[in-house]
Amino acid sequence: MMISTKGRYAIRVMLDLAENDRGQYIPLKDIAERQEISKKYLEIIVKEMVTGGLVTGVSGKGGGYKLCRKPDEYTLYEILALMEGSMSPVACLAEAQNTCPRRGICQTLPLWTEYDQMLRDFFSRKKLSDLIREQP
């Protein structure tokens, strides 16, 4: 399973919002500068994050973005799943209902199912707050 740039950047944006939260909306240009990521690319990512309910945004003067919840209420799995779509390592597990005609006889399905569950468990146990650096 390869996490895309979009998924990795989404975590960095969420982390930036968490670490720089002063109760106000944070301008995207500030996040882009701190994270050294193109503001244009971040606009695309943040739009998906707003639609997905991870962050809230306000445009205009005093506008920007902030988290909808506390950092310890976000799992890395939910962030990645929103940005990546399916996190499943194989197509048959990406479907809500495994409709593969070989599912009853597939000798590799248990391997992929176990790997899928390990990934899901790993990223579900990790909270956004686990990544926050303590400020000196």
LOSE-466534 format. One record per residue (C-alpha): residue number from 1; residue in three letters; x, y, z. Coordinates in steps of 0.25 Angstrom, whole numbers. Layout:
N
ATOM    i   aa      x      y      z
ATOM  NUM  ALA      X      Y      Z
...
***
This chain:
136
ATOM    i   aa      x      y      z
ATOM    1  MET      0      0      0
ATOM    2  MET      6     13     -4
ATOM    3  ILE      1     26      2
ATOM    4  SER      0     37     -8
ATOM    5  THR      5     51     -7
ATOM    6  LYS     -9     56     -5
ATOM    7  GLY    -11     47      7
ATOM    8  ARG      3     51     13
ATOM    9  TYR      0     66     11
ATOM   10  ALA    -14     65     17
ATOM   11  ILE     -7     59     30
ATOM   12  ARG      3     71     30
ATOM   13  VAL     -8     81     28
ATOM   14  MET    -16     75     40
ATOM   15  LEU     -4     75     48
ATOM   16  ASP      0     89     45
ATOM   17  LEU    -15     93     49
ATOM   18  ALA    -13     86     62
ATOM   19  GLU      0     91     66
ATOM   20  ASN     -3    106     62
ATOM   21  ASP    -17    106     67
ATOM   22  ARG    -19    120     75
ATOM   23  GLY    -35    119     73
ATOM   24  GLN    -35    127     60
ATOM   25  TYR    -35    122     46
ATOM   26  ILE    -21    120     40
ATOM   27  PRO    -19    125     26
ATOM   28  LEU    -15    115     15
ATOM   29  LYS     -3    123     11
ATOM   30  ASP      3    122     25
ATOM   31  ILE      1    107     25
ATOM   32  ALA      7    106     11
ATOM   33  GLU     19    114     15
ATOM   34  ARG     22    106     28
ATOM   35  GLN     20     93     21
ATOM   36  GLU     27     97      8
ATOM   37  ILE     16     92     -1
ATOM   38  SER      9     99    -12
ATOM   39  LYS     -3    108     -8
ATOM   40  LYS    -10    103    -21
ATOM   41  TYR     -8     89    -18
ATOM   42  LEU    -13     91     -3
ATOM   43  GLU    -25     98     -8
ATOM   44  ILE    -30     85    -15
ATOM   45  ILE    -26     76     -3
ATOM   46  VAL    -33     86      7
ATOM   47  LYS    -46     86     -1
ATOM   48  GLU    -47     71      0
ATOM   49  MET    -44     72     15
ATOM   50  VAL    -55     82     17
ATOM   51  THR    -65     74      9
ATOM   52  GLY    -61     62     17
ATOM   53  GLY    -63     69     30
ATOM   54  LEU    -49     69     35
ATOM   55  VAL    -47     84     35
ATOM   56  THR    -55     96     34
ATOM   57  GLY    -52    108     26
ATOM   58  VAL    -56    123     25
ATOM   59  SER    -52    132     13
ATOM   60  GLY    -49    146     13
ATOM   61  LYS    -42    155     23
ATOM   62  GLY    -39    147     36
ATOM   63  GLY    -42    134     28
ATOM   64  GLY    -35    121     27
ATOM   65  TYR    -36    108     33
ATOM   66  LYS    -37    101     46
ATOM   67  LEU    -40     87     51
ATOM   68  CYS    -54     83     54
ATOM   69  ARG    -50     74     66
ATOM   70  LYS    -39     73     76
ATOM   71  PRO    -26     66     71
ATOM   72  ASP    -28     54     79
ATOM   73  GLU    -42     52     73
ATOM   74  TYR    -36     49     59
ATOM   75  THR    -30     36     55
ATOM   76  LEU    -20     36     44
ATOM   77  TYR    -28     25     37
ATOM   78  GLU    -40     34     35
ATOM   79  ILE    -31     45     29
ATOM   80  LEU    -24     35     20
ATOM   81  ALA    -37     28     16
ATOM   82  LEU    -43     41     12
ATOM   83  MET    -32     46      4
ATOM   84  GLU    -28     32     -2
ATOM   85  GLY    -41     26     -4
ATOM   86  SER    -39     11     -2
ATOM   87  MET    -28      8      7
ATOM   88  SER    -30     -7      4
ATOM   89  PRO    -17    -14     -2
ATOM   90  VAL    -25    -22    -13
ATOM   91  ALA    -38    -18    -21
ATOM   92  CYS    -46    -30    -15
ATOM   93  LEU    -45    -24     -1
ATOM   94  ALA    -48    -10     -6
ATOM   95  GLU    -62    -13     -9
ATOM   96  ALA    -72    -12      2
ATOM   97  GLN    -77    -26     -2
ATOM   98  ASN    -66    -35     -8
ATOM   99  THR    -72    -40    -21
ATOM  100  CYS    -60    -47    -26
ATOM  101  PRO    -64    -60    -32
ATOM  102  ARG    -51    -67    -26
ATOM  103  ARG    -54    -62    -12
ATOM  104  GLY    -58    -76     -7
ATOM  105  ILE    -46    -83    -13
ATOM  106  CYS    -36    -72    -13
ATOM  107  GLN    -23    -77     -5
ATOM  108  THR    -18    -63     -4
ATOM  109  LEU    -30    -56      2
ATOM  110  PRO    -27    -59     16
ATOM  111  LEU    -13    -52     14
ATOM  112  TRP    -19    -39      8
ATOM  113  THR    -30    -39     19
ATOM  114  GLU    -20    -40     30
ATOM  115  TYR    -11    -29     24
ATOM  116  ASP    -23    -20     22
ATOM  117  GLN    -27    -22     36
ATOM  118  MET    -13    -19     41
ATOM  119  LEU    -13     -6     33
ATOM  120  ARG    -27     -2     38
ATOM  121  ASP    -23     -5     52
ATOM  122  PHE    -10      2     51
ATOM  123  PHE    -15     15     46
ATOM  124  SER    -28     15     54
ATOM  125  ARG    -19     14     67
ATOM  126  LYS    -11     26     63
ATOM  127  LYS    -17     40     67
ATOM  128  LEU    -14     53     61
ATOM  129  SER    -10     57     75
ATOM  130  ASP      1     46     75
ATOM  131  LEU      9     54     64
ATOM  132  ILE      8     68     71
ATOM  133  ARG     22     73     75
ATOM  134  GLU     23     79     89
ATOM  135  GLN     26     93     88
ATOM  136  PRO     39     98     96
***
